Amino acid sequence: MSSKYERELRDILMGNRETLDTITKTMDDRSTKIYRHCMEKPFLVMRGAGSLGIDLFVFRGDVAFAIEEKSSSGTLYFTDDKRLEKQHQQFEKYAEEMGLAYIYAYRTKGRSGEKWSTFNTEKSHIERILTDASRLPQIPKTSHGNKSLHHEDGLPLSEFLTLIKGRWY
């Protein structure tokens, strides 16, 4: 079963008006405009099969990438759940072997404004879909070398959308 936030992200990218009305209520005008552009130029978003471990596959024109969705009310540490680290290693393997572009989309619970941030990983071929891949930050590591997701460390989803090739916005 998909999570509430996975469905929210899918609906944002597919341009679902009801979801966009709800999610943009506390956003600034620029971010709201970018999100709402998904109604005019929606993506096709498909859920990944459970055993694949990838949450969403996203397509539009010649752009295709995978998303792993995570959510938390604060910082999400991969060391708190060994499954996260194992899953991340599997994604890196997919990226390396198949040339896959994928991102982590992190939803912060209980936050106003833009709730989604995005992260790149070491082996993702994200440059295939972004005009400036250097703007998408890598998943940060703690001083002990452990991966963590914290909203402020990522690139807001609205900014990620502006970087997608094809001049869609």
Helices and strands as residue ranges (DSSP letters): H 4-13, H 17-23, H 29-40, E 44-47, G 50-52, E 56-60, E 63-72, E 76-77, G 78-80, H 82-98, E 102-108, E 116-119, G 126-128, G 133-135, E 148-149, G 151-153, E 155-156, H 157-163
